[in-house]
Amino acid sequence: MHTQQMIASVNYDFLAAGFTQDDNRVIAFSLVRLGIDNIKDSRQAQRIINQAGDWNIDFSQVTDFNASDYIFTMAVAQNWKQRWTWGVNLKLIRRNLAEYHANGLGLDLGLQRTFKENIYWGLTLKNVTTTLIAWDTGSKELVKPELYSGAGYLLNLTKLNSTFLPVIDIILRAENRQQSAETHLGNLSFDYAAGLEYSYHSIIFVRSGLDEIHRLNLGVGLQIPHVRVDYAYTSYDSELGNSHRVGLLISL
């Protein structure tokens, strides 16, 4: 999957592969890159031009640098009892900022339950043990746990060869977000997201939804044997441009 946002200055890329180990288990690997490239660096370009301390920029000394995050994950998912599935995700983090870098290690857990063939519920706990990111400068970042809970109801319209799938998510964080969240209680904050997918013959998909900060998301998908292509659009304020996301899924 590839996404461009913030007037195409921020790029998000996702590559993954999953393998069925047996009827009940899947092993998967993924690589994520989130980066801003060719940022102008004027730290060495400032020149004092007189004794009063006035200065200007020597543009011949302006260089470029990149800011990027890489996340490599190793995951396993397992059917558990009837209608239950659990998963665990180990992630290795590499963060680069100009000549500086940082490394981190994190763990995510997931649980899913199917009810009556058409009701789905899932729970994801990210950064279970609090993810530590250590910089080569000696400073450290801590990424606190986040809890995601979502549910969906699959409505089959047999006569129309169609389905509707409305979904809703609740996101719980302990980052003291206060008024920047939908609802907060002390250090805890609660945000909400919702969406709807319409499928025709399981070939054509049309999607819409609102994310946790009320941005409108629209999408379409096309699925043919062994190949699925998805496109999504996210509306930002005019100053930031809009986001376009393209995904490709191949089943072998």
SULTA-V285672 format. One record per backbone hydrogen bond with DSSP energy under -1.0 kcal/mol. NH is the residue of the N-H (numbers start at 1). CO is the residue of the C=O. E is the energy in kcal/mol with one decimal. If there is no record, write none. Layout:
BEGIN
nh=NH co=CO e=E
nh=NH co=CO e=E
END
This chain:
BEGIN
nh=2 co=246 e=-2.6
nh=3 co=12 e=-2.5
nh=4 co=244 e=-1.8
nh=5 co=10 e=-2.2
nh=7 co=240 e=-1.1
nh=9 co=6 e=-1.4
nh=10 co=5 e=-2.4
nh=11 co=35 e=-2.5
nh=12 co=3 e=-2.6
nh=13 co=33 e=-2.8
nh=14 co=1 e=-2.6
nh=15 co=31 e=-2.4
nh=17 co=29 e=-2.4
nh=19 co=27 e=-3.2
nh=21 co=25 e=-2.1
nh=22 co=25 e=-1.2
nh=26 co=77 e=-2.3
nh=27 co=19 e=-2.7
nh=28 co=75 e=-2.4
nh=29 co=17 e=-2.4
nh=30 co=73 e=-1.8
nh=31 co=15 e=-2.8
nh=32 co=71 e=-2.4
nh=33 co=13 e=-2.5
nh=34 co=69 e=-2.3
nh=35 co=11 e=-2.5
nh=36 co=67 e=-2.8
nh=39 co=65 e=-3.0
nh=41 co=63 e=-3.4
nh=45 co=42 e=-1.3
nh=47 co=56 e=-2.6
nh=49 co=54 e=-2.8
nh=53 co=50 e=-1.6
nh=56 co=47 e=-2.0
nh=58 co=45 e=-3.0
nh=59 co=57 e=-1.0
nh=61 co=58 e=-2.3
nh=63 co=41 e=-2.1
nh=65 co=39 e=-1.7
nh=67 co=36 e=-2.5
nh=68 co=96 e=-2.2
nh=69 co=34 e=-2.7
nh=70 co=94 e=-3.1
nh=71 co=32 e=-2.2
nh=72 co=92 e=-2.6
nh=73 co=30 e=-2.4
nh=74 co=90 e=-2.5
nh=75 co=28 e=-2.8
nh=76 co=88 e=-2.0
nh=77 co=26 e=-2.4
nh=78 co=86 e=-2.9
nh=79 co=24 e=-2.8
nh=80 co=84 e=-3.2
nh=85 co=112 e=-2.2
nh=86 co=78 e=-2.4
nh=87 co=110 e=-2.2
nh=88 co=76 e=-2.1
nh=89 co=108 e=-2.5
nh=90 co=74 e=-2.8
nh=91 co=106 e=-2.4
nh=92 co=72 e=-3.1
nh=93 co=104 e=-2.6
nh=94 co=70 e=-2.8
nh=95 co=102 e=-2.6
nh=96 co=68 e=-3.2
nh=97 co=100 e=-2.5
nh=98 co=66 e=-2.2
nh=100 co=97 e=-2.5
nh=102 co=95 e=-2.4
nh=103 co=134 e=-2.1
nh=104 co=93 e=-2.1
nh=106 co=91 e=-2.5
nh=108 co=89 e=-2.6
nh=109 co=125 e=-2.4
nh=110 co=87 e=-2.5
nh=111 co=123 e=-2.6
nh=112 co=85 e=-2.9
nh=113 co=121 e=-2.9
nh=114 co=83 e=-1.8
nh=115 co=119 e=-3.4
nh=118 co=115 e=-1.2
nh=119 co=115 e=-2.1
nh=120 co=152 e=-3.0
nh=121 co=113 e=-2.3
nh=122 co=150 e=-2.9
nh=123 co=111 e=-2.8
nh=124 co=148 e=-2.9
nh=125 co=109 e=-2.7
nh=126 co=146 e=-2.8
nh=128 co=107 e=-2.9
nh=130 co=127 e=-1.9
nh=131 co=143 e=-2.0
nh=133 co=141 e=-2.8
nh=134 co=103 e=-2.9
nh=135 co=139 e=-2.8
nh=136 co=101 e=-2.3
nh=138 co=135 e=-1.7
nh=141 co=133 e=-2.9
nh=143 co=131 e=-3.0
nh=146 co=126 e=-1.6
nh=147 co=172 e=-2.8
nh=148 co=124 e=-3.1
nh=149 co=170 e=-2.5
nh=150 co=122 e=-2.3
nh=151 co=168 e=-2.1
nh=152 co=120 e=-2.3
nh=153 co=166 e=-1.8
nh=154 co=118 e=-3.2
nh=155 co=164 e=-3.4
nh=157 co=162 e=-3.1
nh=160 co=157 e=-1.0
nh=161 co=158 e=-1.2
nh=162 co=157 e=-2.0
nh=163 co=199 e=-2.0
nh=164 co=155 e=-2.4
nh=165 co=197 e=-2.5
nh=167 co=195 e=-2.6
nh=168 co=151 e=-2.1
nh=169 co=193 e=-3.2
nh=170 co=149 e=-2.8
nh=171 co=191 e=-2.9
nh=172 co=147 e=-3.2
nh=173 co=189 e=-2.1
nh=176 co=187 e=-2.5
nh=180 co=177 e=-2.1
nh=181 co=178 e=-1.8
nh=183 co=190 e=-1.9
nh=185 co=188 e=-2.8
nh=188 co=185 e=-1.9
nh=189 co=173 e=-2.5
nh=190 co=183 e=-3.4
nh=191 co=171 e=-2.2
nh=193 co=169 e=-1.9
nh=194 co=210 e=-2.1
nh=195 co=167 e=-2.1
nh=196 co=208 e=-2.7
nh=197 co=165 e=-1.5
nh=198 co=206 e=-3.0
nh=199 co=163 e=-2.5
nh=200 co=204 e=-2.7
nh=201 co=161 e=-3.4
nh=203 co=200 e=-2.3
nh=204 co=200 e=-1.9
nh=205 co=221 e=-2.4
nh=206 co=198 e=-2.6
nh=207 co=219 e=-3.1
nh=208 co=196 e=-1.9
nh=209 co=217 e=-1.9
nh=210 co=194 e=-2.4
nh=211 co=215 e=-1.7
nh=214 co=211 e=-1.9
nh=217 co=209 e=-2.8
nh=218 co=233 e=-2.5
nh=219 co=207 e=-2.4
nh=220 co=231 e=-2.2
nh=221 co=205 e=-2.2
nh=222 co=229 e=-2.6
nh=223 co=203 e=-2.7
nh=224 co=227 e=-2.7
nh=227 co=224 e=-2.2
nh=228 co=249 e=-2.3
nh=229 co=222 e=-2.6
nh=230 co=247 e=-2.4
nh=231 co=220 e=-2.8
nh=232 co=245 e=-2.5
nh=233 co=218 e=-3.5
nh=234 co=243 e=-2.3
nh=235 co=216 e=-2.3
nh=240 co=237 e=-1.6
nh=243 co=234 e=-2.4
nh=244 co=4 e=-1.7
nh=245 co=232 e=-2.7
nh=246 co=2 e=-2.7
nh=247 co=230 e=-2.7
nh=249 co=228 e=-2.9
nh=251 co=226 e=-2.1
END
